[in-house]
Amino acid sequence: MTGSAPATARAKTDARDWLIEADEPLAGLQLRSGGELPGVIASPALLDLVRKARLYGLRLARAIRAQDDHEQVTAWVEVEPGASGEGCTIGVSNWHVSPLPNGDGDGAEAAERRTAIARQLAELWARLGPRQELLSVETDAAELEPLVERMRSAIGSPWTDFVEIEGNAHEQPLHWRLLDGARLRLEGSDRQWKAHLVPLGLPEPGSGGFELHLVAEEPSEPRSSPATGDQLRPAFSTAIGREIAPVLRQPIARIIANAETIRTQLAGPLADEYSNYAADISSAGEHLLALIDDLADLEVVEDEQFTTAPDRIDLADVARRAAGILGVRARERGIGIDAPKKGETVPAIGEFRRVLQVLLNLVGNAIRYSPENSVIWLRVEQVGESACIVVADQGEGLSEAQQSRAFGKFERLGRGGDGGSGLGLYISRRLAEAMGGELTVESAPGQGARFTLVLPADIGAG
């Protein structure tokens, strides 16, 4: 059901920030979002507002946005703290509900953008299983390296065992919706952090595990790593990858986030021309972030000491994730993505994050160069000791001369104006080779292009 509810819903919380009483429709949202009644407030935005009102003893009011698996809700919320600080009274009005059809629409697009921003800002990221257990963890923050080493030594444990969740004294692990957006303290860091959980798997979000991204409230100091002797590298490359990128990435990502807040009119109604202007700012920021990431990746893959972290992965699963991440972008152009079916598996050896990076580049290129109302196919197979995935499109194709240059550095195949850096395929091939595989292309003018990523098969997988 879509619409607004003028009536005011009332609710009460206690000193633990548990929702102990709630009228409809707030009670229903609490239960659909994985919470309980009574139980911890399941909406991160509402929980943050209630917590601030209780801690500071102030009456707070603002618009919030929340969503469950099927609906997106916007409402005006007023929170009045109790005189003794033992809880709050909540008043909700202007309740507006809009559906999230098949996971796309504005809600899914905004969620995808928020996830992209979290990935850019994160200084610690991890793969989690369905029970929020650690599968792998990485960091690029020096202060977090001891913590990450402890987490790696306890693979299989809940990630919440290694963090202090602000204002929480409940049994772990909490439902993932209660942890998404939670503020954290990390051992070894004086900064405050926020958790972003991205559920994986359908039809039940989280059934395939989670991506965990920890984002600091303040940027870190860039690492100082003076090069000496045979460690010397080109000054420009070192400046981009180790000095400029960490400094620029966070403020640019915050510009994008603020522009998205304006574009989606979360803070209130806005004239269309200003909303469009904010969309242009967001798009330009995303382009700049992509360029910074490409230049930083270029430094990494050209380092003589660069290696990947091979692991047992399912190539079909990674392909489905890439299709899901870029699904909204494809649908905006009327392009379908035919990914491997659920249950189809091709075990391989490779670094999950790098394989996903390669596939996102290949599928992103296919979307960019495919005509509207066409289809992109992702096909996986095992051939002997090799695991293969083919990304095929119905675009204009490549001539033999273009194919010979496709993987060149800064090569854009003569197609200007697409905003690309010309580094994606070059970096992707270097990543494939670093994982003991290869990346090739077959094409003909007018017949689309077929990019094939080959990795070592996981022969021992049963």
GINORBEL-V194245 format. One record per helix or strand of 2 or more residues. SS is the DSSP state (A for helix, B for strand). FROM is the first residue (numbers start at 1). LEN is the number of residues. Records with the same first field share a line. If there is no record, write none. Layout:
# GINORBEL-V194245
SS = FROM-LEN ; FROM-LEN
This chain:
# GINORBEL-V194245
B = 3-3 ; 9-5 ; 18-5 ; 39-2 ; 60-8 ; 71-11 ; 88-12 ; 124-5 ; 133-7 ; 163-3 ; 183-4 ; 192-8 ; 210-7 ; 311-4 ; 336-3 ; 347-4 ; 375-9 ; 386-7 ; 438-6 ; 449-9
A = 26-7 ; 44-13 ; 101-3 ; 106-16 ; 142-11 ; 159-4 ; 176-4 ; 229-3 ; 235-29 ; 272-30 ; 315-11 ; 327-6 ; 352-18 ; 400-6 ; 424-11
